């Protein structure tokens, strides 16, 4: 169901209509939360409640994006079919000569990025206790709020804006936009890092209660705020790099990500494994 929103989502992003995206995703998230809460608390449903909430999210997402696209097409006097994928006329190929290698490079990179994203969870599941996994889930969910609400939209806006400028041959304006976005994320990321690293334990106590504050969650939130600063700077830099990259550059970036994944998995295995063995020895 959710994949049906992809064409409208791509058109909305390409047109830099972030207000539409904000309203649509906010409404979809609220629908998912309300339905999941009602199914769990009122209907006493368990696992089915989360599936129903995700279905509600997908329905609102599809309806919101396509409603916006349909309204803009109607105002321009174009049919809704103009927004749907179609083969080029005149027997032209569906993809340009260099499109398929570029799509393959981006596809492979998406797989590697997914493995990098899930590496911590896989290592935690294999090497740590349920309490450690619960603390990690709390830290990652709460700590990623600044990235999801501020840094991620800024990264996408930078990627789309610089792509349009570079496509027109205007590299200098794209570089100036990168400089402005870089200064913004450095300032905002530094604020998050400084405040979060010093107030992580207090934030855990206020938001989650003293029981969670007595665990490693406070220190984890403080460390995650420092990580958010690095993540924000990397996101804007990556957005510009991919806006100007060709197929060879994307392939080199994918190779670097593979090495990064191997290093992350090795470092995580040593860190989690050593701590797990130390905990067992202390318990014995």
Secondary structure, 3 states (H helix, E strand, C coil): CHHHHHHHHHHHHHCCCHHHHHHHHHHHHHHHHHHHHHHHHCCCCCHHHHHHHHHHHHHHHHHHHHHHHHHHHHHCCCCHHHHCCCCCCCCCCCCCCCHHHHHHHHHHHHHHHHHHHHHHHHHHHHHCCHHHHHHHHHHHHHHCHHHHHHHHHHHHHHHHHHHHHHHCCCHHHHHHHHHHHHHHHHHHHHHHHHHHHHHHHHHHHHHHCHHHHCCCHHHHHHHHHHHHHHHHHHHHHHHHHHHHCCHHHHHHHHHHHHHHHHHHHHHHHHHHHHHHHHHHHHHC
